[in-house]
Structure formats: structure tokens, C-alpha cells
């Protein structure tokens, strides 16, 4: 019972202290206002006085940084977001230096090169995507977003009909598309058509016929890049269209070759 009474008294004291600290009159006194003479002019003048007292170079840098931070929340595309974030972080770093807050200075100073690195990746992506409209289908630009994987002779990379969740780029070694007996040298894409099929299924079986390694990127990452940079959609369309045209040309050549014996037999 004694413990309950002490606990009750302690809670009452806490509530009384909180109520006292939250009284409007006390808050007004802390703001430098007279509780008995509150007018709009008095409030405005006091707020203006507080504002003028806090106009310093450090606070102005923090204000500019806050403006650019809000801009990042309103930006819909990645490149402007990175630019606004870099500028905001730079101003916050200056604020930290001028105010003597070393943790703030180091945090935002570190964020500047990180955003600069990501911005450079995005700019390269956009540049290469635009180059696709002029026939440049090199995949070098995509390598920073990919991970390495090694294969040995006899390994099967994918089977026709299997679920597809990634695209591959050959770097070294040789790989065979078994259905059409075509070898894929370094620098060729594999598995990109599975990204476009309705149920994301492999359209061919590929086997490693010479030790080598590839770079992989998941379809989820491809979608992320697409939504960050819509130009990539056109770039990828050019790549896949080129592959489909190659397959059509290969099929037409096969059909033409199969007709030659038939025509020779007909003449005889």
C-alpha cells in the first residue's frame, strides 16, 4: 500500500509539473511576451525580433539546405533529385562547419560525393540510352549495375521454359544456344527476352562450352532503372528488337536452305 501511495504521489507531481510548464501564460513569458497584453502586433514584432536575432550565415546556409531538401521530396525523376540533394547537403555541411557541429559537418560532407557518384551513373545511363536511338547498342554502361558470376564447361545457365528473373552479359568464355546451335561470344546478352514474355519464362536453353564468366542483373533492377530513367525503356527496346530481327533473319536463312534440296528434287 505504501508503494502504491508513493507511486500515486509521484505521478501527481509529474502531471502538475507538466500542466504548469504547458500553461499558455508561461509559454508566452518564455517567448518574451506579456500575457496581459497580447496583440497581433506584439506577436508579429516579437517573432520579427527573434528572426532578426537569428540571421547568421550558418542559419542562412541551413535554410537554403532545407529548401533543397524539400525539393528532393517533390522531384519525380532521379537526376534532378540527386542534384538537389547534393546542393542541399553542401549547404548543410557549411552550416555544420560554421556552427561548430562536427557530426553534422562530416555527415553531409560524406553525402556529397556519394550523391555525385550516383548522379554520374545516372547521367551515363541517360547518355547511353539516347545513343541507342543512333544505333549504339553497347552494354558497357550497364556493367556498374551488374554482378559477376563464373561458369565452367558443361554448366547449364538456363533451360527453355524455366522461370526467368535475370539478364546476363557474356564477358569471357563461350556459350551455346542449344535450340538453334548458335555460339554467343563475349559481349552478348542472354535472357533479355524472358524479361518481355508475359510469364517471364526462358525462351531457350544455354550451355557453357568454354570456361568463362558473365555479368548478371535482375529484372527487378532493370525495372528500377527504367522507372528512374524512362530513356532506358527505348534503349532496351532497341536491344531486344535487334535480337528478334537476328532470329528472324536466321530463320529465313534456314527456310531458304531447306527449300534448295526440295527444288533440286523437283527439277529431277
C-alpha positions in Angstrom: 0.0 0.0 0.0 2.9 2.4 0.8 4.5 1.7 -2.5 1.2 2.4 -4.3 0.8 5.7 -2.4 4.3 6.8 -3.3 3.7 6.0 -7.0 0.5 7.9 -7.0 2.1 10.9 -5.4 4.9 10.8 -7.9 2.5 10.6 -10.9 0.5 13.6 -9.5 3.7 15.7 -9.1 4.7 14.8 -12.7 1.2 15.8 -14.0 1.2 19.0 -12.0 4.6 20.0 -13.3 3.7 19.2 -16.9 0.5 21.2 -16.6 2.4 24.1 -15.1 5.0 24.0 -17.9 2.3 23.9 -20.6 0.4 26.9 -19.3 -0.1 29.4 -22.1 0.9 32.3 -19.8 4.3 30.6 -19.0 4.9 29.9 -22.7 4.2 33.5 -23.6 6.6 34.7 -20.9 9.3 32.4 -22.3 8.7 33.9 -25.7 9.2 37.4 -24.2 5.5 38.4 -24.4 3.3 40.0 -21.8 0.4 37.6 -21.0 -1.8 40.6 -20.1 -1.1 42.4 -23.3 -1.3 40.0 -26.2 -2.0 41.6 -29.6 -1.2 40.6 -33.2 1.3 43.5 -33.4 3.0 42.3 -30.3 3.3 38.7 -31.6 4.5 39.9 -35.0 7.1 42.2 -33.6 8.4 39.6 -31.2 8.6 37.0 -34.0 10.4 39.5 -36.2 12.8 40.3 -33.4 13.6 36.6 -32.9 14.1 36.2 -36.7 16.4 39.2 -36.9 18.4 38.0 -33.9 19.0 34.6 -35.6 20.1 35.9 -39.0 23.5 34.4 -39.3 25.5 33.0 -42.1 25.2 29.5 -40.6 21.5 29.7 -40.2 21.0 31.0 -43.7 23.0 28.0 -45.1 20.8 25.7 -43.1 17.7 27.4 -44.5 18.9 27.1 -48.1 19.8 23.4 -47.4 16.3 22.8 -46.0 14.8 24.3 -49.2 16.7 22.0 -51.4 15.9 19.0 -49.1 12.2 19.8 -49.6 12.8 20.0 -53.4 14.1 16.4 -53.3 10.8 15.3 -51.9 8.9 17.0 -54.7 11.2 15.8 -57.5 9.8 12.9 -59.6 12.9 11.9 -61.5 16.3 10.7 -60.2 18.8 13.1 -61.9 17.2 16.3 -60.6 16.7 14.6 -57.2 20.4 13.9 -57.0 21.4 17.4 -58.0 19.1 19.0 -55.4 20.3 16.5 -52.8 24.0 17.4 -53.5 23.3 21.1 -53.2 21.3 20.7 -50.0 24.0 18.5 -48.4 26.7 21.1 -49.4 24.8 23.9 -47.6 24.1 21.7 -44.5 27.9 20.8 -44.4 28.7 24.5 -44.4 26.1 25.1 -41.7 27.8 22.3 -39.6 31.2 23.9 -40.1 30.1 27.4 -39.2 28.1 26.3 -36.2 30.9 24.1 -34.9 28.8 20.9 -35.1 31.4 18.4 -36.3 28.9 15.5 -36.7 26.6 17.5 -38.9 29.5 18.7 -41.0 31.0 15.2 -41.5 27.6 13.6 -42.3 26.6 15.9 -45.0 30.1 16.3 -46.4 30.2 12.5 -46.8 26.8 12.5 -48.6 28.0 15.0 -51.3 30.5 12.5 -53.1 28.0 9.6 -52.7 25.3 11.6 -54.5 27.8 12.8 -57.1 28.8 9.2 -57.8 25.2 8.1 -58.2 24.5 11.1 -60.3 27.3 10.2 -62.7 26.0 6.7 -63.0 22.5 8.1 -64.0 24.0 10.6 -66.5 26.0 7.8 -68.2 22.8 5.7 -68.3 20.8 8.6 -69.9 23.6 9.3 -72.4 23.9 5.6 -73.5 20.1 5.4 -73.7 20.0 8.3 -76.1 22.8 6.8 -78.1 20.6 3.8 -78.7 18.5 5.9 -81.0 21.6 6.2 -83.2 22.3 2.5 -83.3 24.8 2.2 -80.4 23.8 -1.0 -78.5 26.9 -1.4 -76.4 26.2 -2.7 -72.9 29.3 -1.2 -71.2 27.2 1.4 -69.5 25.2 -1.3 -67.7 28.2 -3.0 -66.1 28.3 -0.9 -62.9 24.8 -2.2 -62.1 25.6 -5.9 -62.6 27.3 -8.6 -60.5 29.8 -11.2 -61.7 29.2 -14.9 -61.9 31.6 -17.7 -63.2 30.7 -20.8 -65.2 32.6 -24.0 -66.2 32.4 -26.0 -69.3 29.2 -28.1 -69.3 27.3 -25.9 -66.9 23.7 -25.0 -67.9 23.0 -21.3 -67.5 19.2 -21.6 -68.2 16.7 -24.0 -69.6 13.9 -23.3 -72.0 10.6 -22.9 -70.1 12.2 -22.2 -66.7 11.2 -19.1 -64.7 13.3 -16.1 -65.7 14.4 -13.4 -63.2 17.7 -12.1 -64.5 19.5 -11.0 -67.7 23.2 -12.0 -68.4 26.0 -10.4 -70.3 28.9 -12.6 -71.5 32.4 -11.3 -70.6 34.7 -14.3 -71.3 34.2 -17.9 -72.5 31.7 -19.3 -75.0 28.1 -20.2 -74.6 25.8 -22.2 -76.8 22.1 -21.7 -77.5 21.2 -25.3 -78.0 17.9 -24.9 -79.8 19.5 -23.1 -82.7 23.1 -24.2 -82.3 24.4 -20.6 -82.1 27.5 -19.7 -80.1 27.5 -16.5 -78.0 30.9 -14.7 -77.9 31.8 -12.2 -75.2 29.7 -9.0 -75.2 26.4 -10.7 -76.0 23.2 -10.6 -74.0 21.4 -13.6 -72.7 18.0 -13.9 -71.1 16.7 -10.5 -72.1 13.7 -11.9 -73.9 12.5 -13.5 -70.7 12.1 -10.0 -69.3 9.5 -9.3 -72.0 7.5 -12.6 -72.0 4.1 -12.4 -70.2 5.0 -15.1 -67.7 8.8 -14.4 -67.6 9.9 -17.8 -69.0 13.1 -18.7 -70.7 12.9 -18.9 -74.4 16.0 -21.0 -75.0 18.5 -23.4 -73.3 22.1 -22.0 -73.0 25.1 -24.1 -72.0 28.6 -23.1 -71.2 31.0 -24.7 -73.8 34.2 -22.9 -72.6 35.0 -21.7 -69.1 34.2 -18.1 -68.6 32.2 -15.5 -66.6 29.2 -13.4 -67.1 27.6 -10.3 -65.5 24.1 -10.6 -64.3 21.3 -8.1 -63.4 17.9 -8.9 -62.1 14.7 -8.0 -63.8 13.7 -6.1 -60.7 16.8 -3.9 -61.0 16.0 -3.4 -64.7 12.6 -2.1 -63.8 14.1 0.2 -61.2 16.5 1.6 -63.8 13.6 2.0 -66.2 11.4 4.0 -63.8 14.3 6.1 -62.7 15.2 6.9 -66.4 12.4 6.3 -68.9 15.0 6.7 -71.8 16.3 3.2 -70.8 13.0 1.8 -72.0 13.7 2.8 -75.5 17.3 1.6 -75.2 16.1 -1.8 -74.1 13.5 -1.9 -76.9 16.3 -1.4 -79.4 18.4 -4.2 -77.9 15.6 -6.7 -77.9 14.3 -5.7 -81.3 17.8 -6.3 -82.7 17.8 -9.8 -81.2 14.4 -10.6 -82.6 15.5 -9.3 -86.1 18.6 -11.5 -85.9 16.4 -14.5 -85.0 14.0 -13.8 -87.9 17.0 -13.5 -90.3 18.4 -16.8 -89.1 15.0 -18.5 -89.5 14.6 -17.1 -93.0 18.1 -18.3 -93.9 17.2 -21.8 -92.6 14.0 -21.9 -94.5 15.8 -20.8 -97.7 18.4 -23.5 -97.3 15.7 -26.2 -96.7 14.0 -25.2 -100.0 17.1 -25.7 -102.1 17.1 -29.6 -101.8 13.3 -29.6 -102.4 13.7 -27.5 -105.6 16.6 -29.7 -106.8 14.5 -32.8 -106.2 11.6 -31.2 -108.1 13.7 -30.5 -111.2 14.9 -34.1 -111.3 
